[in-house]
């Protein structure tokens, strides 16, 4: 019974998550639309690319670690 309560709370929190992200996107959009030159837009795009790199590096590192561990276990068996 307790597990159902935790799942429902998680479901509600995840349900409101898109609303929070849309608010942030609207703020960035408003700032970029007020800028006459493209320097701010280019800087924000560079920042987005920079932040996108880290999840891929973490998942790639984790994948390599798991692959090596599985390879070691197969070798021992």
C-alpha positions in Angstrom: 0.0 0.0 0.0 2.9 2.4 0.8 4.4 1.7 -2.6 1.3 3.0 -4.3 1.5 6.3 -2.5 5.1 6.8 -3.5 4.3 6.0 -7.1 1.3 8.5 -7.1 3.5 11.3 -5.7 6.2 10.6 -8.3 3.5 10.6 -11.0 2.2 14.0 -9.8 5.6 15.6 -9.6 6.5 14.3 -13.1 3.2 15.6 -14.4 4.1 19.2 -13.3 7.6 19.0 -14.7 6.8 20.2 -18.2 5.1 23.3 -16.8 8.3 24.2 -15.0 10.4 23.7 -18.1 8.1 25.7 -20.3 8.4 28.7 -17.9 12.2 28.6 -18.2 12.0 28.4 -22.0 9.7 31.4 -22.1 12.2 33.4 -20.1 15.1 32.6 -22.3 13.0 33.3 -25.4 12.0 36.7 -24.0 15.6 37.7 -23.3 16.7 36.6 -26.7 14.0 38.4 -28.5 14.9 41.7 -26.9 18.5 41.5 -28.0 19.2 43.3 -31.4 22.5 41.5 -32.1 22.9 37.7 -32.1 25.6 37.5 -29.5 23.3 36.5 -26.6 21.6 33.9 -28.7 24.9 32.4 -29.9 26.2 32.3 -26.3 23.0 30.6 -25.0 23.3 28.0 -27.9 26.9 27.3 -27.0 25.9 26.9 -23.3 23.2 24.4 -24.3 25.7 22.3 -26.3 28.2 22.5 -23.5 25.6 21.2 -21.0 24.4 18.5 -23.4 27.9 16.9 -23.5 28.0 15.8 -19.8 25.0 13.4 -19.8 26.5 11.6 -22.9 29.9 11.4 -21.3 28.5 10.0 -18.0 26.4 7.4 -19.8 29.2 6.5 -22.1 31.6 6.1 -19.2 29.0 4.0 -17.3 28.5 1.8 -20.5 32.2 1.3 -20.8 32.6 0.3 -17.2 29.7 -2.2 -17.4 31.1 -3.6 -20.6 34.5 -4.1 -19.1 33.1 -5.7 -15.9 31.0 -8.1 -18.0 34.0 -9.0 -20.1 36.1 -9.7 -17.0 33.4 -12.0 -15.6 33.1 -13.9 -18.8 36.9 -14.4 -18.9 36.9 -15.8 -15.4 34.1 -18.2 -16.0 
